[in-house]
Amino acid sequence: MAEEQDVNEQKLGMSSTIGPIEIDWPRTLGYYGGIGLALAFGLVEPPLAIFIAAIPLFKMLNRPDAAKPTRFVGQMLEGAARPVGGSAKATIQMKEKSKEPPRRTSILEEARQMVNQSKQQRLQAPGT
């Protein structure tokens, strides 16, 4: 748990949110810089470099809230990207919607609700 906090503190200020997209700047610059260097030194051909550069975009297609055909295409492209490192964490991704877990009521609160309901029922009952 402490390790997780340290990592989150290190990332503080190093990522940006632009609309629904979250960008991890150091990893993104390293990712695209590495692709650019490989292309400049002739280690990869331009079509392959474009495909590798598009992998983060492929990952964004595979969101739980996306339509089924979009998710299918996203998963298919992500599968095609695995041989060139497509299984790594995305540098650019859709921002996760923060969902607060539903608040659980305590036994005392439940008892109060039951008492209030029974009071309302007695008041509404005819002949009382």
C-alpha positions in Angstrom: 0.0 0.0 0.0 2.8 2.4 0.9 4.5 1.6 -2.4 1.3 2.5 -4.3 1.2 5.9 -2.5 4.8 6.6 -3.4 4.1 5.9 -7.1 1.1 8.1 -7.0 3.0 10.9 -5.3 5.8 10.6 -8.0 3.2 10.9 -10.8 1.8 14.1 -9.2 2.1 16.9 -11.8 3.5 14.6 -14.4 0.3 13.7 -16.1 -2.4 15.9 -17.5 -6.1 15.5 -18.2 -7.4 17.0 -21.4 -11.1 16.4 -21.5 -11.7 12.7 -21.1 -8.1 11.8 -22.0 -5.3 11.4 -19.5 -1.7 11.8 -20.7 1.3 10.5 -18.7 3.9 13.0 -20.1 7.2 11.3 -19.2 6.1 7.9 -20.6 4.4 9.4 -23.6 7.5 11.5 -24.5 9.7 8.4 -24.0 7.3 6.3 -26.1 7.0 8.6 -29.1 10.6 9.8 -28.8 11.8 6.1 -29.0 9.6 5.6 -32.0 11.0 8.7 -33.6 14.6 7.7 -32.9 14.0 4.2 -34.3 12.5 5.7 -37.4 15.4 8.3 -37.8 18.0 5.6 -37.5 16.2 3.3 -40.0 15.5 0.6 -37.4 11.8 0.6 -38.4 10.0 1.5 -41.6 7.4 4.3 -41.5 4.3 2.1 -41.8 5.4 0.1 -38.8 6.3 3.2 -36.9 2.8 4.6 -37.5 1.2 1.3 -36.4 3.3 1.3 -33.2 2.5 5.0 -32.6 -1.2 4.2 -32.9 -1.2 1.5 -30.2 -2.4 3.8 -27.4 -5.3 4.9 -29.6 -6.2 1.2 -30.1 -6.3 0.7 -26.4 -8.7 3.6 -26.0 -11.2 1.9 -28.2 -11.5 -1.0 -25.8 -13.4 0.8 -23.0 -16.2 -0.8 -21.0 -18.7 2.0 -21.9 -17.9 1.8 -25.7 -20.3 0.1 -28.2 -19.8 -3.6 -28.8 -18.5 -3.1 -32.4 -16.0 -0.5 -31.2 -14.8 -2.8 -28.4 -14.5 -5.7 -30.8 -12.3 -3.6 -33.2 -10.3 -2.3 -30.3 -9.6 -5.8 -29.0 -8.7 -7.0 -32.4 -6.2 -4.2 -33.0 -4.8 -4.6 -29.5 -4.3 -8.3 -30.2 -2.5 -7.4 -33.4 -0.3 -4.9 -31.5 0.9 -7.5 -28.9 3.9 -8.7 -30.9 5.3 -5.1 -30.9 4.7 -4.4 -27.2 1.0 -3.7 -27.2 0.6 -5.4 -23.9 2.3 -2.6 -22.0 0.4 0.0 -20.0 -1.0 2.8 -22.2 0.7 6.1 -22.1 -2.4 7.9 -23.3 -5.7 6.6 -22.0 -9.3 7.5 -21.3 -9.7 9.0 -17.9 -11.4 6.7 -15.5 -14.6 8.0 -14.1 -14.4 8.1 -10.3 -17.1 6.2 -8.7 -17.6 6.5 -5.0 -18.5 3.1 -3.5 -22.1 3.1 -2.2 -22.3 4.1 1.4 -23.3 1.3 3.6 -25.8 2.1 6.3 -25.1 1.2 9.9 -27.3 -1.0 11.9 -28.4 2.0 13.9 -29.4 3.9 10.8 -31.4 0.9 9.5 -33.2 0.7 12.9 -34.1 4.4 12.7 -35.4 3.9 9.2 -37.6 1.0 10.3 -39.0 2.9 13.2 -39.8 5.9 11.0 -41.5 3.6 8.4 -43.6 2.0 11.1 -44.6 5.4 12.5 -45.6 6.5 9.0 -47.6 3.4 8.5 -49.5 3.8 11.8 -50.3 7.4 10.9 -51.6 6.4 7.5 -53.6 3.4 8.7 -57.4 3.9 8.8 -59.1 3.7 12.2 -56.1 4.9 14.3 
